[in-house]
Amino acid sequence: MEITYQAIECDSMTDALQWADASGQGEAVLIGGEPMVVPKADLDRLAEAGVGFAYLFDHEMSDGSYRIVTVPVN
């Protein structure tokens, strides 16, 4: 089965998080190990189809620094 989706490919996870935050037009994710920004509706379809991906989030540590964490789907 082939599933098509819109994506903005990014050079790094940091770039994906910044792009998603600045544009407000999608979620920062890793698909196939590649960081990108994908519209939420497309991510919902991918999740329903069983495609594995991970959401990216900035997590504030107890010392005030930030670390990128992933939340896997499927």
N, C-alpha and C positions, 0 to 999 in steps of 0.2 A: 504494500500500500504506500502510495506517495502522498505526503502531506506538505502543502506549501504554506508558508507564513512570511510575513514581512519582518525584516530585521535590519538594524543598523549595526554592522560589525565594528568592534572596537579593538584597539591595540592592547588594552589591559583591563583588568577588573575595575581598577580605579577610574579609568576613562568611561567605562560603561555606567558606573554609579553616577558619575558627574553628568554624563549626557542625559540619563534618565531623569535626574533631579532637575536639570536646567530646562529640558524640553517639556517635561510632564506628559510625554506621549508614549510611555511604555515602561516596562520593568527591566531592570538590569538582571541578566541571567547568564548562565553558562549552558551552552548546548554543544554537545560533542567536545567539551573542553574549551570551547571558544567563547570569549566574552562578547555579549551583544545586548542590544535593547530591542525588545519585542513588545508589540501591543498586547494588553491584557487579554483581549478577546482571542487572539491567536494562541496565547499560552493556555487558556482554558481548553481550546480545541486539542492542543498537543497533549495536555494532561489526560483528557478524556480518551484519547487514542492510545495512551500508555507510553508515550514518548518520555524518556528520561531527561530531565534537566534540573538545574538548581538555581533558585533565586539568590541574588547577592544582596548583602546588607552590610552597612557600617555598624559595628558594635563598639560602644564605648567601654573601655576596660576600667578597672578600679583606679588605675593611676592617671586616668584622663586621656590616655592615648586611644587610638582607634585601630581596630583590626577588621578586615573584611572576613565575613563568615558566609557560608553557603547553607541553604536549606534545600535538600534534595526533594524532588517530586518524582514519583514512580521509580 
